[in-house]
Each structure stands twice: as structure tokens, then as C-alpha cells.
Amino acid sequence: MTGYALPESMAELIADCTDIPGSIQAERGIPQQRAAAPWAVSESCLAQVEDLDLYV
């Protein structure tokens, strides 16, 4: 055991995170947001719902 107690609630976790010194936060930085990969439907996925209109 490291002597550190895990937070018991989300509020406690947030409070713990706000106690992290700015110098440590600056070392790692916040990752840059990247664009999501374009969404596409494969032929096999399309085949699964091809006749769905008959059932609806």
C-alpha cells in the first residue's frame, strides 16, 4: 500500500485533482484534440439491415 486512499466520490476525486500543483500539470500538458476518423458503413454492415424496411 502506498499510503494513499482512493477517493470515495466524484467530488472527492475532483477536489484531489485541483490540489495538483500547477508545475506538475504544466509538465504533462493537455493533449491536443484531434479530429475523429470519418464514419463509414461497410458492405457487411449494410447487408445486415438491407431488408429492414420489410419488417418495419
C-alpha positions in Angstrom: 0.0 0.0 0.0 1.3 3.4 -0.9 -0.5 5.3 1.9 -2.9 7.0 -0.5 -6.6 6.4 0.0 -8.7 6.2 -3.2 -11.4 8.8 -3.4 -14.9 7.6 -2.4 -16.8 10.0 -4.6 -16.5 12.1 -7.8 -16.5 15.3 -5.7 -13.6 13.9 -3.7 -11.7 13.0 -6.9 -12.2 16.5 -8.4 -11.0 18.1 -5.1 -7.9 15.9 -5.2 -7.2 16.9 -8.8 -7.5 20.6 -8.0 -4.8 20.1 -5.4 -2.2 19.0 -8.0 0.4 21.8 -8.2 0.4 23.8 -11.5 4.0 23.0 -12.1 3.2 19.3 -12.4 0.2 20.0 -14.5 2.3 22.1 -16.9 4.9 19.3 -17.3 2.5 16.9 -19.0 0.2 19.4 -20.7 -3.2 18.8 -22.0 -3.3 16.6 -25.2 -4.5 18.4 -28.3 -7.9 17.4 -29.5 -7.8 15.6 -32.8 -10.4 15.1 -35.5 -12.3 11.9 -35.4 -11.9 9.4 -38.2 -14.6 9.6 -40.8 -17.5 7.3 -40.2 -18.4 4.8 -42.9 -20.7 1.8 -43.3 -19.1 -1.4 -44.6 -20.8 -3.6 -47.1 -21.3 -6.4 -44.5 -22.9 -3.9 -42.1 -25.2 -2.6 -44.8 -26.2 -6.2 -45.8 -27.4 -6.8 -42.2 -30.1 -4.1 -42.5 -30.8 -4.3 -46.2 -34.3 -5.8 -45.8 -35.2 -3.9 -42.6 -38.0 -2.0 -44.4 -39.9 -5.2 -44.8 -40.1 -5.7 -41.0 -40.9 -2.1 -40.0 
